[in-house]
Amino acid sequence: MRKIRNPYVETEGYRCFGCAPGNTFGLQMRFLETEDSVICRWEPADHFQGYDNVLHGGIQATLMDEIASWFIFVKLGTSGVTEEMQVQYLKPVLTTAGTVHLCATEETKARRRAGIRVTLSQPEGTACSTALCRYAIYPENVARRRLHYPGREAFAYPAGDDSAD
């Protein structure tokens, strides 16, 4: 498992609700990669509740959409935009249960479309929600020009960098 570097932190005005570490109102997600997936371990805060001690469904959907986009950045080597998202809420995500686990994997890929499957689980492994995120993806040169995609290599830590451990 390897940490994924966030190259966007070097961009002026970067305030992404999902992944900007400096956005104090945001989710501040950080990501890891395995051979075929992107994962995130995320600690729910009280201010993300819907019902008492239950993570708001819109926050769950945002977490799943965000990790799906990072899968596209890192695993598919491009960028895109969400076209559709099908979310299934299986069980309440308790904000008091501890760190939740998200895992994104590729379900389908065609020329300019990708389907990313995301599962959000409680610490003990119970799947609480799933999503199929369908993205329109761009050729890398278009993603670099129009969506400020920095290239797959920008998401890797340099060899010997302690941040990668």
Secondary structure, DSSP 8 states (H G I E B T S, - for coil): -EE---GGGGSTT---TTT-TT-TTS-----EE-SSEEEEEE---GGGBSSTTBB-HHHHHHHHHHHHHHHIIIIISS-EEEEEEEEEE-S--BTTS--EEEEEEEEEE-SSEEEEEEEEE-TTS-EEEEEEEEEEE--HHHHHHHH----GGGGS--TT-GGG-
